[in-house]
Amino acid sequence: MIPDLPKPIADYIDANARLDIEGMLKPFAPYAVVRDDGGRHQGQAAIRTWIEQATIASRAIFTPDTLCHADGQVIVEGPTHGDFPGSPLRFTLRFTLEGDTIRALEISL
């Protein structure tokens, strides 16, 4: 794990390593938005479904290896291993935080 990750991001990544859906969902604000693979998922129910389909179903575990801050976002990069074609793939996760919650997450290759 990268030291000094903001707590909501560290909590999300730690829960992802355990494939813990409740732990992954907990850091998100109730109105948070996730953009991934051309989709937009807003609110806890939609984000839960996205986690189930995009992460749990393919056992996708993200391992961050770089961290930077730009344009008000926390940008974390690293490989994701799982049961999906091309594994591992390198992803960039752009987090927008609001207090101790994740307000937005954008995922790209």
N, CA and C atoms as a LAMMPS dump frame, in Angstrom:
ITEM: TIMESTEP
0
ITEM: NUMBER OF ATOMS
327
ITEM: BOX BOUNDS ff ff ff
-5.0000000000000000e+02 5.0000000000000000e+02
-5.0000000000000000e+02 5.0000000000000000e+02
-5.0000000000000000e+02 5.0000000000000000e+02
ITEM: ATOMS id mol type element x y z
1 1 1 N 0.848 -1.18 0
2 1 2 C 0 0 0
3 1 3 C 0.89 1.239 0
4 2 1 N 0.461 2.228 -0.714
5 2 2 C 1.172 3.501 -0.757
6 2 3 C 0.94 4.235 0.57
7 3 1 N 2.001 4.704 1.206
8 3 2 C 1.788 5.463 2.448
9 3 3 C 1.111 6.794 2.146
10 4 1 N 0.435 7.308 3.126
11 4 2 C -0.189 8.638 3.057
12 4 3 C -1.395 8.735 2.119
13 5 1 N -2.004 7.622 1.775
14 5 2 C -3.263 7.702 1.037
15 5 3 C -4.316 8.314 1.957
16 6 1 N -5.156 9.212 1.451
17 6 2 C -6.252 9.709 2.281
18 6 3 C -7.109 8.536 2.768
19 7 1 N -7.627 8.652 3.986
20 7 2 C -8.331 7.543 4.634
21 7 3 C -9.439 6.924 3.783
22 8 1 N -10.34 7.707 3.166
23 8 2 C -11.399 7.031 2.402
24 8 3 C -10.86 6.2 1.237
25 9 1 N -9.784 6.651 0.631
26 9 2 C -9.182 5.901 -0.472
27 9 3 C -8.486 4.651 0.07
28 10 1 N -7.741 4.805 1.147
29 10 2 C -7.084 3.65 1.758
30 10 3 C -8.11 2.609 2.191
31 11 1 N -9.22 3.063 2.772
32 11 2 C -10.277 2.132 3.189
33 11 3 C -10.866 1.388 1.996
34 12 1 N -11.128 2.114 0.904
35 12 2 C -11.666 1.498 -0.314
36 12 3 C -10.69 0.447 -0.856
37 13 1 N -9.41 0.795 -0.946
38 13 2 C -8.408 -0.116 -1.508
39 13 3 C -8.191 -1.322 -0.594
40 14 1 N -8.165 -1.09 0.708
41 14 2 C -8.034 -2.213 1.654
42 14 3 C -9.206 -3.185 1.515
43 15 1 N -10.412 -2.652 1.426
44 15 2 C -11.602 -3.501 1.28
45 15 3 C -11.58 -4.234 -0.058
46 16 1 N -11.094 -3.569 -1.109
47 16 2 C -10.99 -4.215 -2.409
48 16 3 C -10.048 -5.415 -2.341
49 17 1 N -8.952 -5.28 -1.609
50 17 2 C -7.992 -6.385 -1.485
51 17 3 C -8.632 -7.617 -0.843
52 18 1 N -9.676 -7.4 -0.028
53 18 2 C -10.41 -8.497 0.63
54 18 3 C -11.672 -8.874 -0.141
55 19 1 N -11.949 -8.179 -1.247
56 19 2 C -13.196 -8.332 -2.007
57 19 3 C -14.403 -8.187 -1.068
58 20 1 N -14.331 -7.171 -0.228
59 20 2 C -15.35 -6.862 0.778
60 20 3 C -16.26 -5.761 0.239
61 21 1 N -17.407 -6.144 -0.271
62 21 2 C -18.307 -5.181 -0.908
63 21 3 C -18.77 -4.096 0.062
64 22 1 N -19.104 -4.457 1.287
65 22 2 C -19.562 -3.459 2.26
66 22 3 C -18.442 -2.465 2.564
67 23 1 N -17.235 -2.967 2.738
68 23 2 C -16.101 -2.102 3.002
69 23 3 C -15.77 -1.193 1.839
70 24 1 N -15.94 -1.691 0.617
71 24 2 C -15.689 -0.865 -0.561
72 24 3 C -16.733 0.232 -0.702
73 25 1 N -17.957 -0.058 -0.355
74 25 2 C -19.055 0.899 -0.492
75 25 3 C -19.023 1.977 0.583
76 26 1 N -18.581 1.629 1.767
77 26 2 C -18.658 2.523 2.928
78 26 3 C -18.01 3.899 2.721
79 27 1 N -16.851 4.041 2.062
80 27 2 C -16.235 5.367 1.937
81 27 3 C -16.966 6.33 0.988
82 28 1 N -17.908 5.833 0.194
83 28 2 C -18.586 6.691 -0.78
84 28 3 C -19.678 7.523 -0.126
85 29 1 N -19.751 8.789 -0.51
86 29 2 C -20.846 9.654 -0.089
87 29 3 C -22.15 9.088 -0.653
88 30 1 N -23.282 9.352 -0.001
89 30 2 C -24.557 8.802 -0.476
90 30 3 C -24.896 9.182 -1.924
91 31 1 N -24.429 10.318 -2.378
92 31 2 C -24.73 10.836 -3.718
93 31 3 C -23.538 10.698 -4.667
94 32 1 N -22.533 9.931 -4.286
95 32 2 C -21.296 9.805 -5.069
96 32 3 C -21.576 9.287 -6.478
97 33 1 N -20.623 9.571 -7.364
98 33 2 C -20.701 9.136 -8.759
99 33 3 C -19.435 8.367 -9.106
100 34 1 N -19.604 7.219 -9.771
101 34 2 C -18.485 6.447 -10.301
102 34 3 C -18.642 6.39 -11.809
103 35 1 N -17.558 6.717 -12.513
104 35 2 C -17.524 6.588 -13.977
105 35 3 C -16.494 5.514 -14.304
106 36 1 N -16.949 4.485 -15.023
107 36 2 C -16.076 3.36 -15.346
108 36 3 C -16.56 2.699 -16.619
109 37 1 N -15.65 2.455 -17.541
110 37 2 C -15.946 1.699 -18.756
111 37 3 C -17.152 2.272 -19.497
112 38 1 N -17.23 3.592 -19.565
113 38 2 C -18.315 4.26 -20.283
114 38 3 C -19.602 4.379 -19.5
115 39 1 N -19.66 3.82 -18.306
116 39 2 C -20.878 3.877 -17.5
117 39 3 C -20.788 4.937 -16.419
118 40 1 N -21.96 5.361 -15.948
119 40 2 C -22.053 6.329 -14.856
120 40 3 C -22.965 5.727 -13.8
121 41 1 N -22.465 5.638 -12.584
122 41 2 C -23.186 4.987 -11.489
123 41 3 C -23.276 5.99 -10.346
124 42 1 N -24.494 6.413 -10.016
125 42 2 C -24.662 7.437 -8.988
126 42 3 C -25.514 6.914 -7.85
127 43 1 N -25.054 7.179 -6.636
128 43 2 C -25.769 6.774 -5.439
129 43 3 C -25.333 5.399 -4.961
130 44 1 N -25.604 5.131 -3.685
131 44 2 C -25.148 3.89 -3.041
132 44 3 C -25.654 2.625 -3.736
133 45 1 N -26.927 2.593 -4.122
134 45 2 C -27.472 1.377 -4.755
135 45 3 C -26.779 1.092 -6.09
136 46 1 N -26.608 2.13 -6.907
137 46 2 C -25.965 1.949 -8.216
138 46 3 C -24.495 1.586 -8.052
139 47 1 N -23.819 2.195 -7.076
140 47 2 C -22.409 1.882 -6.852
141 47 3 C -22.26 0.458 -6.33
142 48 1 N -23.153 0.017 -5.474
143 48 2 C -23.124 -1.38 -5.002
144 48 3 C -23.231 -2.343 -6.184
145 49 1 N -24.174 -2.092 -7.078
146 49 2 C -24.344 -2.955 -8.256
147 49 3 C -23.08 -2.941 -9.104
148 50 1 N -22.5 -1.776 -9.3
149 50 2 C -21.267 -1.661 -10.075
150 50 3 C -20.146 -2.468 -9.407
151 51 1 N -19.989 -2.357 -8.089
152 51 2 C -18.957 -3.129 -7.384
153 51 3 C -19.194 -4.627 -7.572
154 52 1 N -20.429 -5.056 -7.433
155 52 2 C -20.744 -6.482 -7.604
156 52 3 C -20.366 -6.962 -8.997
157 53 1 N -20.725 -6.165 -10.018
158 53 2 C -20.523 -6.593 -11.405
159 53 3 C -19.089 -6.392 -11.895
160 54 1 N -18.471 -5.266 -11.537
161 54 2 C -17.153 -4.931 -12.082
162 54 3 C -16.004 -5.485 -11.251
163 55 1 N -16.231 -5.697 -9.971
164 55 2 C -15.129 -6.102 -9.095
165 55 3 C -15.313 -7.503 -8.538
166 56 1 N -16.391 -7.728 -7.835
167 56 2 C -16.59 -9.005 -7.155
168 56 3 C -16.709 -10.148 -8.165
169 57 1 N -17.5 -9.954 -9.209
170 57 2 C -17.717 -11.029 -10.195
171 57 3 C -16.421 -11.468 -10.867
172 58 1 N -15.501 -10.528 -11.094
173 58 2 C -14.246 -10.88 -11.765
174 58 3 C -13.058 -10.96 -10.802
175 59 1 N -13.345 -10.852 -9.494
176 59 2 C -12.307 -10.934 -8.46
177 59 3 C -11.165 -9.962 -8.758
178 60 1 N -11.527 -8.745 -9.184
179 60 2 C -10.567 -7.724 -9.586
180 60 3 C -10.001 -7.007 -8.365
181 61 1 N -8.691 -7.111 -8.194
182 61 2 C -8.012 -6.488 -7.056
183 61 3 C -6.981 -5.492 -7.584
184 62 1 N -7.17 -4.242 -7.178
185 62 2 C -6.315 -3.128 -7.58
186 62 3 C -5.17 -2.989 -6.58
187 63 1 N -3.941 -2.856 -7.107
188 63 2 C -2.767 -2.687 -6.261
189 63 3 C -2.082 -1.376 -6.644
190 64 1 N -2.31 -0.317 -5.889
191 64 2 C -1.747 0.974 -6.271
192 64 3 C -0.231 1.012 -6.116
193 65 1 N 0.426 1.7 -7.074
194 65 2 C 1.871 1.862 -6.956
195 65 3 C 2.325 3.301 -7.164
196 66 1 N 1.425 4.183 -7.57
197 66 2 C 1.767 5.599 -7.693
198 66 3 C 0.615 6.45 -7.171
199 67 1 N 0.964 7.644 -6.709
200 67 2 C 0 8.584 -6.152
201 67 3 C 0.42 9.988 -6.528
202 68 1 N -0.535 10.804 -6.975
203 68 2 C -0.271 12.217 -7.187
204 68 3 C -1.566 12.997 -6.961
205 69 1 N -1.441 14.288 -6.858
206 69 2 C -2.588 15.181 -6.668
207 69 3 C -2.589 16.165 -7.835
208 70 1 N -3.758 16.339 -8.471
209 70 2 C -3.879 17.285 -9.58
210 70 3 C -5.327 17.709 -9.735
211 71 1 N -5.54 18.986 -9.983
212 71 2 C -6.874 19.521 -10.257
213 71 3 C -7.891 19.133 -9.191
214 72 1 N -7.478 19.126 -7.932
215 72 2 C -8.386 18.799 -6.843
216 72 3 C -8.709 17.321 -6.697
217 73 1 N -7.982 16.498 -7.415
218 73 2 C -8.209 15.051 -7.35
219 73 3 C -6.989 14.346 -6.779
220 74 1 N -7.237 13.17 -6.227
221 74 2 C -6.172 12.267 -5.81
222 74 3 C -6.121 11.179 -6.882
223 75 1 N -4.982 11.066 -7.545
224 75 2 C -4.849 10.141 -8.668
225 75 3 C -3.939 8.992 -8.25
226 76 1 N -4.486 7.783 -8.353
227 76 2 C -3.774 6.581 -7.939
228 76 3 C -3.724 5.651 -9.149
229 77 1 N -2.536 5.114 -9.412
230 77 2 C -2.36 4.199 -10.541
231 77 3 C -1.783 2.884 -10.058
232 78 1 N -2.068 1.82 -10.832
233 78 2 C -1.49 0.528 -10.52
234 78 3 C -2.178 -0.585 -11.281
235 79 1 N -1.648 -1.797 -11.157
236 79 2 C -2.234 -2.935 -11.855
237 79 3 C -3.461 -3.488 -11.116
238 80 1 N -4.354 -4.063 -11.893
239 80 2 C -5.5 -4.785 -11.356
240 80 3 C -5.42 -6.211 -11.87
241 81 1 N -5.421 -7.154 -10.938
242 81 2 C -5.389 -8.58 -11.259
243 81 3 C -6.773 -9.159 -10.996
244 82 1 N -7.166 -10.123 -11.805
245 82 2 C -8.441 -10.777 -11.56
246 82 3 C -8.758 -11.795 -12.626
247 83 1 N -9.997 -12.259 -12.599
248 83 2 C -10.481 -13.249 -13.561
249 83 3 C -11.163 -12.53 -14.72
250 84 1 N -10.37 -11.828 -15.522
251 84 2 C -10.892 -11.118 -16.682
252 84 3 C -9.833 -11.127 -17.782
253 85 1 N -10.248 -11.014 -19.041
254 85 2 C -9.301 -11.047 -20.155
255 85 3 C -8.257 -9.941 -20.034
256 86 1 N -7.009 -10.3 -20.266
257 86 2 C -5.921 -9.336 -20.253
258 86 3 C -5.311 -9.089 -18.887
259 87 1 N -5.832 -9.752 -17.858
260 87 2 C -5.324 -9.538 -16.504
261 87 3 C -3.847 -9.88 -16.435
262 88 1 N -3.048 -9.055 -15.794
263 88 2 C -3.407 -7.797 -15.136
264 88 3 C -3.447 -6.637 -16.129
265 89 1 N -4.28 -5.653 -15.818
266 89 2 C -4.35 -4.416 -16.58
267 89 3 C -4.005 -3.261 -15.644
268 90 1 N -3.391 -2.236 -16.215
269 90 2 C -3.021 -1.058 -15.424
270 90 3 C -4.151 -0.024 -15.507
271 91 1 N -4.606 0.433 -14.352
272 91 2 C -5.69 1.401 -14.285
273 91 3 C -5.252 2.678 -13.583
274 92 1 N -5.934 3.758 -13.913
275 92 2 C -5.804 5.031 -13.221
276 92 3 C -7.131 5.308 -12.541
277 93 1 N -7.093 5.552 -11.244
278 93 2 C -8.285 5.884 -10.462
279 93 3 C -8.156 7.331 -10.014
280 94 1 N -9.117 8.151 -10.399
281 94 2 C -9.128 9.57 -10.042
282 94 3 C -10.24 9.783 -9.025
283 95 1 N -9.846 10.065 -7.802
284 95 2 C -10.786 10.264 -6.707
285 95 3 C -10.987 11.746 -6.445
286 96 1 N -12.234 12.132 -6.236
287 96 2 C -12.567 13.455 -5.726
288 96 3 C -13.14 13.235 -4.336
289 97 1 N -12.522 13.866 -3.358
290 97 2 C -12.932 13.673 -1.97
291 97 3 C -13.761 14.86 -1.491
292 98 1 N -14.588 14.569 -0.509
293 98 2 C -15.355 15.602 0.179
294 98 3 C -15.336 15.226 1.653
295 99 1 N -14.516 15.923 2.416
296 99 2 C -14.34 15.54 3.819
297 99 3 C -13.741 14.146 3.893
298 100 1 N -14.411 13.279 4.64
299 100 2 C -13.942 11.901 4.808
300 100 3 C -14.657 10.92 3.892
301 101 1 N -15.18 11.414 2.756
302 101 2 C -15.883 10.526 1.832
303 101 3 C -15.363 10.698 0.413
304 102 1 N -15.665 9.709 -0.397
305 102 2 C -15.37 9.775 -1.829
306 102 3 C -16.624 10.351 -2.498
307 103 1 N -16.465 11.507 -3.143
308 103 2 C -17.577 12.136 -3.853
309 103 3 C -17.669 11.636 -5.295
310 104 1 N -16.493 11.339 -5.881
311 104 2 C -16.474 10.872 -7.264
312 104 3 C -15.249 9.984 -7.476
313 105 1 N -15.414 9.017 -8.373
314 105 2 C -14.325 8.134 -8.777
315 105 3 C -14.45 7.927 -10.273
316 106 1 N -13.363 8.191 -10.981
317 106 2 C -13.301 7.949 -12.416
318 106 3 C -12.171 6.963 -12.676
319 107 1 N -12.491 5.883 -13.378
320 107 2 C -11.517 4.819 -13.636
321 107 3 C -11.237 4.756 -15.137
322 108 1 N -9.948 4.7 -15.489
323 108 2 C -9.57 4.587 -16.89
324 108 3 C -8.339 3.707 -17.017
325 109 1 N -8.139 3.221 -18.243
326 109 2 C -6.928 2.432 -18.549
327 109 3 C -5.769 3.352 -18.777
